[in-house]
């Protein structure tokens, strides 16, 4: 066991854990942040996606020891029901969720992507950005539209012209 300190959703945390424990397990079991889901456990589906220092990663493949002194953002850090991010609202407005199991991973991946661009992305750009996230229910069309809608709204709110 080792005490590992890092920041999660803006809060500094210290967990006593083997450094080789998957970050996903620490988030869910020790920090009660259950937005990230475990599906494949192999980094193939994206349901466990979090941001580490702004980049999206599969938390099932990251060891908690690797995030010491780093910044982690989970789906809960993007926004909660009482304070939703524009991207989360766009997913609702566009009907981009069905069973909801993959949704947190898509939200985190899309948020990381949108944080890196200043334009409304093309369909191909969204597909590339979300290529590590799998959904068995939606067919992706509404997810892509939600990401584009959130980008448009964000640009409008910031007063940036596209």
Helices and strands as residue ranges (DSSP letters): E 2-8, E 11-17, H 23-25, I 26-30, E 49-52, E 55-58, G 64-67, E 71-73, H 75-78, H 86-93, H 103-115, H 123-129, H 141-158
